[in-house]
């Protein structure tokens, strides 16, 4: 009998057992989040200071909900990274469905935010309320990333709880393998700047890989 599981309820153990997902510990597997990062302009740094100010003002009053995290923190950061401009497009609450290799379970869910470039998924973004540890969203985000339409290229992800950001990289050319970055904090100015720089690196990387000359 086929079991249907909601992505928000999936565990890392189930992803490993049913989908063959493997954690990679080699630091060379995911250098994009910490090497050769572009510097931000003064205007971009000022915009991020505004994001931090908004976060501190709202979070000291009450824990920020998932919707508040998307509006106050995530949306302006995606804008600064250029993901609202061509050649990217944004989809929200996109439905996904993946089946285990032995077809014993089906995982269903809705991605919070999906950034797409020429049908290749650039970022799968899963957000949580500030009351949750950011890693709570890890199994859910990885389940969504496994549903990428292009397994020949790496898929990148970002999980956010408003206070912290964790980047993910998934490669599926053989068995699906993933690695995650350290948690970067909005409460540290240099780390929030790093978040935007990493987003720019990933965006440029995917755009370059999708250049028409590469596939002519």
N, C-alpha and C positions, 0 to 999 in steps of 0.2 A: 504494500500500500504506500502510495506517495504521500509524504508529509510536506505541508506548506508552512513555511516559517516567515514571519515578518523580519525584514532586514534589521530593524531596531532591536530584535530579540536574539539575533544570531551571536554566537560566541566565537572567539578565535579558535578554540578547540574544534568546533564544528567545521569551520572553514578549512582547518588543517586536515581533518579526518575525511571530509566529504569532497573537498575541492582540491586537495593536494597543496594548499598554500604553505609556503615556507618562509620563515624569517631569515634574512641575510644579516650577518654581523660584520661583514667586511666593510670598512669605512669607504673604500674606493668604489663601492657599488652606487653610492649616492653623494657625489661631490657637488652637485648643483646648488645645494642649500648653503654652502659655506666657502666656496672658492670662486675667485674672479667675479665678485659681485660688483655691479655698477654703483657709483656714487650717486646720491640724490642731489637735486638742486636745492637752493635755499628755499624756493617756493614750496617744493615738495615737503621739505622738513617742517616748514611752518604749518602746512596743511595737516601733517601728522601730529604736530603739537596740539592742534585744534581737536583732532580725534581723541588724543589722550586726555585733554581737558574735559571733553564731553563725557568720556568714560568715567573719569574720577568723580565728576559732579553727579552723575546718575547712579553709579554703583554705591556711593556712600549713603544714598537714601534708601535703596532696597536692591535686592539681587536682580540683575537684569534678566529678563525673559529671553527666550530664543529669538523672538521677533525683534526685540530691542537690540540684541547683539547684531542681527543682520542689518538693521537700519543704521545704527550708530557707529558700529565698528567695521563690519565687513564691507558694506557698500562703498564707503569712501576709499577704502584701501584698494578694492578692485578697480575703482575709477583711476586712482593714482597709478596703478600698474598698467593702465591702458586697455583693460579688458572690455570696456564699453565702446570701443572704437573698432573700425574695420582693421583686420579681417575676422575679428572674433564676433561671436554671438552668445547670448546668455539664455539659458532655459532654467526655469524654476519648477520644483515639484515634478520632475520628470520620472515617470514610472519605469522600473526595471524588473526583470525576472531572469534568474539564473537557475540552472539545474545541475545537480551533482553528477559526477561522472557515471555513477551507477543508477542515476535517476531516482534515487530513494527520497530526495528532498528537493523542493523548489523554494527559492528565496525570493520574496517580493518586497518592494518598497518604493519610496519616492525620494529622489535626490533633492536636497535643499536648493543647491545652485550648481549648474553645470555650465562650464565655459567651453565652447566648441570652436574649433578652427578647421574648416573644410572637412567636417565629419570626424575629425580626430579629436578625442576628448583631451583637453588641455588640463583642466582641473575639475575634480569632483570635490565639492565643498560641503561638509556636513557641520552644522552649527548646533551648539547646545547652550543652555542657560549657564550663567556664571556660577550657579550652585553646583554644577557637575564638574568633575575632573575632566579635562579635555580628552584624555585617553578613553573615556567612556564611549566616545563616538568611533573609536578605531575599528572594531569589527564591522560596524555598519558601513563606514566609508569604504573599507576594503571589499565588502560584498558588492557595492555599487561599482567599484573600479574593475572588478572581475567581469562586468557586463560590457566592457568597452568593445566597440565594433571593430577595432583594429589591434589585433594582438601582436602585430609585427613591430609596433613601436611602444616605448614605455608610456605608461599612464601616470600622471602626477595627481596627487590629492592634497587637500588641506582640511584639517579639522580645527575648529575654533570654538572657544567658549566665551569669547569676549575678553578674557584676561590673558589667555595663552593661545599659541598657534603651533601646530605640529604639521610638518610637511611629510608626504608619503610618496614613495616611488614603487610602482609595480611593473614587473617584466613578466611576460607570459609566453615567450618563444618556446620554452620547453615546459617544465613545471612552473606554475605561478610563484614568483618570489617577490618579496617586498622588504623594504627597509623604511625606517622613519627617522626624522631629524630629532634633535633635542627640542624641548619645548621652549619657544621664544615668548617673552612676556611683554605685554603692552605697558607694563609699569616701568620698563627699562627703555629709555629713549633710543639707544643704539640698536636694541633688539627689534623694536617696531620698525625702524628704518630697514633693518635686515629683512623683515618680512616682505616689504615692498620690493626690495632689490631682488629677492629670490623669485618673486612673482614675475618680475621683468625678465629674469634669466630664463625661466621656464617658458614664458610667452615667446621670447626670441628664439629659443631652441626649437619649439614646435613650429613656429612660422618658417624658420629656415628649412626644417625637414619637409615642410609642405610646399616649398617653392616649386613652381611648375618645372623648372629646369632639372630638378631632381627626379622627376617622374616622366620626363619626356621619352 
